[in-house]
Amino acid sequence: MKKIIKIGSLALLAFIAVCGISYMTDTTAYTNWEIVKEPGDSNTIAWTTFEWTSGELSGQHFDKLSMNIPCKIDGYTNTFTFQFDLGASFTGVYENTFSSLFTQHPAAANSIKRLKSRLQFWNGNRYFENFNLHFGKYTAINKIAHIFEGYGEKIAAFNNNDTIHLGTIGADLFKNKVLLIDYPNMQFAIADHIPNEYKNNLVDIETDKSGRVILPMKMRNKNYRIMFDNGSSIFPIITRAENISTYSTLPDMDTIQISSWGKVHGVTGKLITDTFELAGQKFSHVKVYANHSGLGIDKETDAMAGNALFWNKTIIIDFKNKKFGVK
C-alpha cells in the first residue's frame, strides 16, 4: 500500500511539473517580439504619436483618461487603436472585438490557433499567428501574439475606414529596449540605447517577472516599491485599501468609479501631505487612491504610479539595463 501511495505521489509531482513547464512555455512564447524600425539615420529618434482618450467618471470629466496608439494590421484597411498599458504583461488583441471582424474578413479566423507546448496534451491558450503591428515608423512582429479571451466590445457592423479599439500594448513589447514617452508632445519612441540627450539623472529600477517597471520610492525614511502603470493614467498613486494609511490618514476627498478589465469598482482618494521621492523626483501634496476591490492591483508591490505625476515631462525607461529617468 505504501508503495502504491509513493508511486501515486511521484506521478502527481510529475504531472504538476509538466503543467508548470507547459504553462511557462505558453506565457513566455507571447513575449518574443521583434521591433523593426524604418530605414533612416540610426541616431535619429523615431517619434510616433499616441492619443489621449477622454471621458466622464463619477460626474468628473477627465481629458487624459487613457493612452491609445493608432496602428495598422496587415490585411485590413481599418485603423486599430491599442491601449498603451505598461501594467499589462502581454501585448495582444481582444477576443470579442477581433472575432467581430470575421463576418467581413472570413480569412481572419484562420489566423487564430491553439498554443501547445511539446509537453502539453490539452488545448492551450489561443494566439494570433504571424502578427504584424504597424505604428509610426515601427513594426512589431510576433509569430505568437496573445489573445485576451472574453475581452473587448463586439461590433455588429463596421466600415472599412472605421477606427476600432482592438487590444493592448503591454510591457512585453519593450523587452530589452529603451522606451521614451514625451507626454507634452503626445509621442513616444523605441530605441536600442538611451539617446545622449536623455542619459542624465537616471536611477536604478527593478522589473518583475513579466518585465513590468518597479520604481523606488522613499517617504518618511521608508522605502517602497511602486509599479509604474501608464494604464492607470489619472492616478498619481493607487494602492490596496488596507495600505492607504501608510500614505495618508486624512479624510477621503473623492470617490471615482473606474473599470479594470471590464469590471466597475470604486476608488477613494486622500491627500499625501508629506514630500516623497519617486524615481529620483520629489513630489508633495499628491493624491493617493485606495482600491477597495483589489481589481487591477499588483499584490507584489506597495502601490502603482500612473501618468499623472509625469504629464509635463518626458520619461525614459531602459528595460534592458533597468534604468529610469525624467526630463
Phi and psi in degrees as a GROMACS rama.xvg file:
@    title "Ramachandran Plot"
@    xaxis  label "Phi"
@    yaxis  label "Psi"
@TYPE xy
-61.3594  -36.7407  LYS-2
-64.9291  -40.0428  LYS-3
-63.9417  -42.806  ILE-4
-63.2029  -41.5666  ILE-5
-62.4015  -44.9732  LYS-6
-63.4164  -41.444  ILE-7
-63.1775  -39.9548  GLY-8
-64.9816  -42.8079  SER-9
-63.4192  -39.2133  LEU-10
-64.9499  -40.5184  ALA-11
-64.1056  -43.6083  LEU-12
-61.7599  -40.5274  LEU-13
-63.8044  -41.0765  ALA-14
-62.4979  -44.2316  PHE-15
-62.0992  -40.555  ILE-16
-62.8561  -42.8599  ALA-17
-61.2977  -44.4088  VAL-18
-61.6412  -43.6071  CYS-19
-63.8938  -46.8763  GLY-20
-63.2271  -40.5428  ILE-21
-64.8779  -42.2435  SER-22
-62.1199  -43.7468  TYR-23
-63.7495  -36.0635  MET-24
-61.0135  -43.2478  THR-25
-59.5789  -54.8928  ASP-26
-69.9707  -37.5744  THR-27
-72.496  -27.2345  THR-28
-61.8535  -32.0952  ALA-29
-69.2454  -19.9956  TYR-30
-95.2707  7.27106  THR-31
-86.8723  65.9093  ASN-32
-87.2643  142.826  TRP-33
-113.767  126.856  GLU-34
-104.727  119.225  ILE-35
-111.025  126.144  VAL-36
-101.554  142.064  LYS-37
-57.9046  144.985  GLU-38
-57.4025  143.091  PRO-39
169.862  -168.281  GLY-40
-64.6022  118.981  ASP-41
-65.9085  -18.6489  SER-42
-89.9878  -6.4287  ASN-43
-86.8208  134.212  THR-44
-77.2836  123.249  ILE-45
-91.6431  83.3332  ALA-46
-71.3318  141.873  TRP-47
-135.978  154.507  THR-48
-88.5201  152.964  THR-49
-123.476  167.438  PHE-50
-123.074  140.359  GLU-51
-84.286  136.898  TRP-52
-94.7512  152.909  THR-53
-128.895  164.662  SER-54
171.637  -178.328  GLY-55
-104.862  133.786  GLU-56
-133.169  120.279  LEU-57
51.4416  41.6054  SER-58
79.945  1.60919  GLY-59
-106.769  141.631  GLN-60
-95.9973  133.599  HIS-61
-122  124.016  PHE-62
-78.3887  -24.993  ASP-63
-123.917  68.6088  LYS-64
-77.7525  -41.9196  LEU-65
-158.846  167.912  SER-66
-109.559  127.626  MET-67
-117.932  144.829  ASN-68
-113.22  119.155  ILE-69
-70.3034  132.757  PRO-70
-137.064  162.882  CYS-71
-121.59  148.097  LYS-72
-125.444  135.86  ILE-73
-53.093  132.534  ASP-74
96.2067  -3.12402  GLY-75
-129.466  141.476  TYR-76
-87.5396  -17.5777  THR-77
-66.8701  151.831  ASN-78
-89.8267  133.372  THR-79
-114.076  137.937  PHE-80
-103.744  143.806  THR-81
-124.985  133.349  PHE-82
-69.3828  133.475  GLN-83
-84.9049  106.395  PHE-84
-142.601  92.7793  ASP-85
-73.4695  -5.73425  LEU-86
-81.9848  -8.7263  GLY-87
-90.9354  137.049  ALA-88
-75.4627  -29.2601  SER-89
-124.616  150.443  PHE-90
-97.2411  134.076  THR-91
-178.562  -174.856  GLY-92
-107.753  154.102  VAL-93
-84.7295  128.387  TYR-94
-57.3799  -49.4462  GLU-95
-61.769  -42.5482  ASN-96
-69.7256  -46.5131  THR-97
-64.398  -39.0925  PHE-98
-66.0637  -23.0998  SER-99
-67.1155  -21.9624  SER-100
-76.7785  -15.4972  LEU-101
-63.2222  -29.6309  PHE-102
-64.3524  -37.4806  THR-103
-96.8726  -15.2693  GLN-104
-132.421  72.3467  HIS-105
-56.0383  -32.159  PRO-106
-67.4433  -18.8948  ALA-107
-62.129  -29.3875  ALA-108
-62.4326  -25.6591  ALA-109
-71.2103  -14.6126  ASN-110
-84.0439  -5.95091  SER-111
-94.5658  122.436  ILE-112
-127.048  167.969  LYS-113
-98.7183  133.143  ARG-114
-89.4256  122.751  LEU-115
-133.461  133.563  LYS-116
-86.6643  171.89  SER-117
-66.0955  -23.3743  ARG-118
-94.6788  1.49643  LEU-119
-100.536  123.065  GLN-120
-110.128  10.3125  PHE-121
-121.879  168.57  TRP-122
-65.6189  129.111  ASN-123
-90.5987  -170.862  GLY-124
-65.5694  158.186  ASN-125
-90.2557  156.923  ARG-126
-145.217  161.925  TYR-127
-95.5841  116.382  PHE-128
-80.9033  135.149  GLU-129
53.2055  62.6642  ASN-130
-91.7508  119.696  PHE-131
-116.486  116.278  ASN-132
-113.765  119.923  LEU-133
-106.241  129.814  HIS-134
-148.506  127.432  PHE-135
56.4136  -127.246  GLY-136
-97.2856  17.6295  LYS-137
-119.233  150.676  TYR-138
-127.549  126.297  THR-139
-101.346  125.736  ALA-140
-121.585  132.856  ILE-141
-147.968  131.537  ASN-142
-70.9872  -23.9095  LYS-143
-136.024  90.2276  ILE-144
-94.8256  142.768  ALA-145
-68.4014  147.155  HIS-146
-118.674  124.506  ILE-147
-82.6691  97.2659  PHE-148
-69.403  130.992  GLU-149
83.6283  1.25431  GLY-150
-102.799  160.678  TYR-151
94.7387  165.032  GLY-152
-93.238  136.774  GLU-153
-79.4122  141.115  LYS-154
-113.193  121.385  ILE-155
-70.706  -42.2147  ALA-156
-155.858  150.816  ALA-157
-153.313  158.59  PHE-158
-98.8002  160.73  ASN-159
-69.3044  -12.3322  ASN-160
-105.865  6.9209  ASN-161
-71.3698  147.221  ASP-162
-91.7725  128.183  THR-163
-123.736  129.446  ILE-164
-81.8641  116.757  HIS-165
-116.996  -22.099  LEU-166
-174.793  -157.951  GLY-167
-132.111  139.051  THR-168
-105.354  113.09  ILE-169
-106.274  -170.361  GLY-170
-65.4113  -28.5427  ALA-171
-62.0945  -26.4821  ASP-172
-64.5914  -23.5955  LEU-173
-107.707  16.1406  PHE-174
-55.8279  129.304  LYS-175
64.2037  18.5025  ASN-176
-117.501  170.721  LYS-177
-107.132  129.639  VAL-178
-114.69  128.328  LEU-179
-111.925  130.907  LEU-180
-122.586  113.081  ILE-181
-99.1881  96.5698  ASP-182
-65.7294  -47.3925  TYR-183
-59.0542  -36.4002  PRO-184
-97.6783  6.30352  ASN-185
50.5843  57.0564  MET-186
-149.04  158.601  GLN-187
-143.624  163.893  PHE-188
-146.858  155.788  ALA-189
-121.905  134.771  ILE-190
-141.915  165.254  ALA-191
-84.7324  -26.2492  ASP-192
-139.397  157.291  HIS-193
-69.6252  124.139  ILE-194
-58.7524  148.663  PRO-195
-54.4466  -39.1352  ASN-196
-71.6387  -5.69183  GLU-197
-117.906  15.9056  TYR-198
-86.991  -5.60973  LYS-199
-86.1788  151.745  ASN-200
56.6337  44.1727  ASN-201
-89.5871  146.153  LEU-202
-120.659  156.872  VAL-203
-77.217  141.363  ASP-204
-132.168  175.569  ILE-205
-111.67  162.356  GLU-206
-128.468  145.698  THR-207
-84.5999  -174.922  ASP-208
-63.9396  -19.0155  LYS-209
-94.6742  1.50161  SER-210
85.5296  8.80876  GLY-211
-79.2396  149.413  ARG-212
-83.8704  133.129  VAL-213
-121.844  118.546  ILE-214
-96.893  147.364  LEU-215
-82.2251  137.367  PRO-216
-131.027  140.486  MET-217
-127.986  128.075  LYS-218
-147.384  132.199  MET-219
51.7924  42.3726  ARG-220
64.2106  18.4656  ASN-221
-115.352  146.242  LYS-222
-100.885  140.921  ASN-223
-133.169  156.561  TYR-224
-111.182  116.459  ARG-225
-118.218  120.304  ILE-226
-73.8579  134.567  MET-227
-88.7175  118.194  PHE-228
-130.185  95.0516  ASP-229
-74.5425  -0.487913  ASN-230
-78.4258  -21.2227  GLY-231
-94.754  61.9142  SER-232
-58.3103  -45.7798  SER-233
-84.3803  -6.95483  ILE-234
-100.174  122.28  PHE-235
-61.6921  -53.902  PRO-236
-138.05  136.609  ILE-237
-137.936  137.98  ILE-238
-143.468  173.398  THR-239
-67.3915  146.657  ARG-240
-56.9471  -37.2837  ALA-241
-69.529  -13.657  GLU-242
-101.063  -4.17037  ASN-243
-60.4814  -34.2622  ILE-244
-67.932  -17.028  SER-245
-62.6428  -32.3562  THR-246
-102.02  -34.5896  TYR-247
-160.649  140.648  SER-248
-114.23  12.2315  THR-249
-72.6122  163.884  LEU-250
-64.3342  156.348  PRO-251
-62.0768  139.033  ASP-252
-99.384  -31.7009  MET-253
-160.509  164.793  ASP-254
-129.908  133.199  THR-255
-126.756  130.412  ILE-256
-88.4761  119.737  GLN-257
-122.687  169.119  ILE-258
-117.51  126.969  SER-259
-116.258  106.524  SER-260
50.7195  46.9125  TRP-261
90.0053  -3.70309  GLY-262
-112.317  126.918  LYS-263
-89.7396  136.06  VAL-264
-157.179  164.179  HIS-265
-100.941  146.586  GLY-266
-127.017  145.61  VAL-267
-118.458  140.679  THR-268
-109.383  141.284  GLY-269
-128.453  162.717  LYS-270
-95.6767  130.955  LEU-271
-89.8546  114.027  ILE-272
-87.7649  -21.1797  THR-273
-72.4197  150.385  ASP-274
-81.7543  133.429  THR-275
-131.847  162.166  PHE-276
-114.935  124.714  GLU-277
-125.782  119.928  LEU-278
51.8064  40.1979  ALA-279
84.325  -3.56187  GLY-280
-107.439  140.456  GLN-281
-96.9565  138.576  LYS-282
-136.181  152.159  PHE-283
-150.457  160.618  SER-284
49.795  54.5608  HIS-285
-110.82  144.646  VAL-286
-81.9272  142.369  LYS-287
-119.796  137.754  VAL-288
-111.771  141.529  TYR-289
-99.5988  122.82  ALA-290
-92.1363  108.048  ASN-291
-82.7902  -17.3419  HIS-292
-95.2133  -24.7055  SER-293
84.1244  -5.75091  GLY-294
-66.5118  129.077  LEU-295
78.2187  4.05984  GLY-296
-98.2525  133.779  ILE-297
-81.3482  122.974  ASP-298
-84.7079  -7.91025  LYS-299
-90.9674  -8.23479  GLU-300
-121.299  172.271  THR-301
-82.5431  -27.7593  ASP-302
-171.894  179.826  ALA-303
-128.239  144.84  MET-304
-114.131  133.443  ALA-305
-99.6523  -161.337  GLY-306
-73.7012  -22.3047  ASN-307
-55.3845  -30.2254  ALA-308
-74.3932  -14.4947  LEU-309
-125.335  14.9523  PHE-310
-57.5075  -26.3847  TRP-311
-103.659  16.2804  ASN-312
-128.119  172.378  LYS-313
-111.726  131.731  THR-314
-109.866  151.459  ILE-315
-123.686  125.296  ILE-316
-124.486  115.537  ILE-317
-99.7787  99.4969  ASP-318
-69.2471  -31.866  PHE-319
-74.1308  -48.8654  LYS-320
-96.5155  2.29357  ASN-321
56.3391  63.8471  LYS-322
-129.764  151.825  LYS-323
-141.825  135.907  PHE-324
-139.903  160.279  GLY-325
-131.664  133.584  VAL-326
